[in-house]
Amino acid sequence: MEAALIQKRNLHRTGEEFPYGQRAESEAHACWQKAEDLYDAVALRREVAEFNASHALFKKGMAFMPVCFGISFTKTLMNQARALVHVYTDGSVSVTTGAVEMGQGVNTKMMQVAATVFLLIPAWSKVQTTSTI
């Protein structure tokens, strides 16, 4: 069975509960369908299969990747944050947070916040990577 079929069947639906008690408000099924239609997933899968059948050394693949981040939006207690900010004598700023960069641009946003708050050009602010060591 194709992975996408299993993923599609397991998408969250509005009202389902996460293990930590938050109820989902989900547009996942509509979003998935829109992506399938917009990118003509059926045709793309066919093209990939045809390419792979005719090429022994090079292969292509295609995947949809559903991502869900549910915690903290409605749980006020969990919707808190801290940052460690160092201001150096040369005027540069270093920011460390508990945020995890997952492709959503949080490091860029933190750099922009530091630059705005301290009236710096962004190049003078640096976001340090999170470490639990």
C-alpha angles and dihedrals in degrees: 000000000000114000092231091062092055092045092050092050091050099050114128119261127208110273097026113128126235118222090258093055104260115133117229122243097194136184090168098119094048091045092050092049092048091051092049090051097041094050096033092235094188092058092043092052090049091050091049092050092048092048093048092048092054099041123066099181104034125050134184130207139192131202142170112217116204112200125189127188110178110154124099103015095096099014100084092189090060094042095085133106144184134200134198109218124189119194111197129207091249088062097253122130132216121199127194121183138164090248117124118218107227098161094285093110098247093144091054091047092050090049090050092049091051091047091049096045094046095036093239134142106254092248088068093059124071130191113215119216117252116255131184094188 
